[in-house]
């Protein structure tokens, strides 16, 4: 009987692996939607700044890149209504911003509010989707968590230094930023130990974070625009590592 059960299990393994791979792919796509949505909002905040007289087209290109990536990811997931609805609303808000003539740039903060609200709705919808997904391998979870935290710090940075007409209550406190920073530093160490073959890539990502670590914690905005460049690159590289691990 034991031998028969073993034979059955061995026969079922090829059938189980594709299902497990499908669940892992879905978990990765959901994680990327969370990080990409934050990158989209961070790019939009950087570009649609009413104090900027000359808008940098690279910021708009980055925002469209993240938006298109979000649409692709939701499409790959089968366009579930729980994700599709907030994504379409987010896209509509972004298009309204993009169509606004420069002479009306004073309205940017007003139009960015629904964009941020819809991004939060998308994150809430992701929580329901993630509940039906089997967990990824622990090391993949670490990569995903790192990507999400870096994207979270970038979005908070751009929100904190955006010229809002009123004080915001949805920003990370200094203590919370330090807590996330400590978690990120510890996680880099764990990842380098767990993935020695990816150590060089992880050290490069860690350097990107170190370049902008001080401005992320400071209340003074960096004038170089480095936070957007380095953290976006770090988030995308972490997502790529998580997706490509065997």
N, C-alpha and C positions, 0 to 999 in steps of 0.2 A: 504493500500500500504506500509506504514511504517512497519507494522507487518510482511508483506510478505518479505520485504527487510531484516529485522532482521533475519528471519528464514533462508533465503538464506545465509547470512553471517555466521550464526552459523554452517550451514552445510558445508561451505567452509573452516572453521578454521582447521579441521583435515587435509585438503589437503594442506593448506598453510604452516603449521608447518614443515612438512618434507622438503619442498623446502627451507624454511628459515634456517633449520638446515643444509641442504646441502651447502648453500651459506656460512654459518658461518664456517663449516668445511673446505671449500675450502680457505676461507680467512686465517684461522689458518695455514693451510698447506703452503700457500704462505709465510706467515710471518716466519714460521719455516725454510723454504728454505733460506730466507735472513739471518737469524741468524746462521744457520748451516754452510752456505757457508763461513761466516766470521770465525767461529770456526775452520773449516777445514784449512783455510789458516794460521790462527794463530798457529795451531798445526804443520803444515808443516814448518813454519818458525822456530819454536822452535826445531824441530827434525833435519831438514836439514841445520844445522849450520856448515859451513866449519871450524870453529875454534874449534869444539868439536871433540876430538880424539876418544872418546867412545860415541856412540849414545845410548840414553836411549830408549829401546824398547817400553816403555809406551807411548812415544810421537807418535810413529808410530801406535800403537794400537788405540790411540785417533783419529788420522787422518783418519784411515780406518773406524772407527766407524761413524764419521761425514760424510764421503763419502758414506758409505752404507746407512745411514739415508737419505741423499739427493736423492739417487737413488730410495729409497722406496717412498719418498714423491712425486717425479715426476711421478713415476709409478701410485700412487694412484690418481693423477690428470689426468690420461689418457695419459701421455707422450706427451704433446703438443710440437710441433716442436720448438717453440720459447724457451722453457726451455730445451728440450732434447738435442739440438745441443750444447749450451754452456756447459751443464753438461758433455756430452761425451768428449768435448775438454778439459775440466778441469780434467776429469778422466784420459785422455791420458797423460796430462802433469804430473799429480801426479805419474802415473805408470813409466814414464821416470825417474823421480827423484828416485823412489824406486829401479829401476833396475840399477842405476848408482853404480859402485863399489866404496867402500870407498877411494880407491886410487885416484879417480877423484872428490873428494869432493870440490875442488876449482871451479867446474862448477855449484855448487848448486845455487849461486845467479843468474847466467844466466838462469837456468832452472826454477827458481821460478818466474821470470818475466811473462812468459806466463800464469802461474797458477793464478797469481794475476789479470792479464788482463782478463782472462776468468771468474773469479769470478765477476768482474765488469760487464762483458757482461751478466752474469746471473742475476745480480741485475737489469740491464736495462730491460731485458726481463720480469722480475717480475712486473715492473711498468705497462707494457701493460696488463698483466694478471689481476692485481689488479683493473684496470679501469673497468672491467666487473663484479666485485664482490661487492655485497651489504656490507656495513660496518658492522663490528661486534658491539656488545653492547659496550657502552663507556668504561666500566671498563675493558673489554677484550682488547680494543684498548690500554688502558693504560699499561696493562701487556705486550702486544706485543711491544709497543714502548720502554718499559723499557728493554726488552730482546734485542732488536735491538741495543739500545744505549750501553749496556754493552758489547755486542759482538763487536761493533764498537770500543770501547775504548781498548778492548783486542787486536784486530787486529792492531790498530794503535800503541799500545805499542810494540808488537813484530816487526812490521815493523821499528819502530823508533830505536830499539836497535839491529837490524840485521846488520851484517858487509857488507853492500853494497859497491861496489867499487866506487860508485859516490853518490853525494848528491841527495836526493829524493825531489820532489816537490809535492808529493801527500800525505803528512802527515798532521795531524791536527796541527794547531799552538797552542801555549800555551794558548792563549785567547779562542780558540775553545774548547780545552780540559776542561778549566774551565767552559765554558758555558754548555757543556754536563754534567759535574759533578754537576752543580747547578740544571739542569733539572732533573737529576737522583735523587738527594736528595729530591727535591720538590715532585717528582712523588711517591717516597716511602711513603711520608706523606699522599698524596691523596689516595693511594692504601690501606693503613692501615685503613683510615677512611671509605672508601667505602666497604671494605671487613673485617669487624671485626671478622668474623668467621675464616678468614685466617690470622689473625694478627700474630700468632706465626710463621707460615711458612714464612711470609713476613719479620718478624724481623730477622729470621735466614738467609734469602737471603741477607738482608741489612747488616748483620754482615760480610758475605762473601765479600761483596763489600768494607766495611770499612777496612778489613784486608789489602787490596791492593790499597786503594784509593791514598795514598801518592806516592807509586812507579809509579802509572799510570800518575800522574802529573809531576813526576820528570824526569830529563834528565839522571839520573843514573839508570842503570839496576839493578834490584834486583837479587841476586845470588841464592835465595831460590826456584825459579820457582813457587812461590805462585800465581802469577797473572793468569797463565794458569789454575791451579787447581781450585782456588776459583771462578774466573769469568766464566769458563766453567760450573761449577756446578750451579752458579746463573742463567745463561742463560737457562739451561735445566730445572731448577726448575720453572722459570717464564713461560716457554713454557707449562710445565705440568699443572700449575695452570690455564693458559688461556684456555687450551684444556678441562679441567674438570669442569669449572664453568657451572652451570645449565643455 
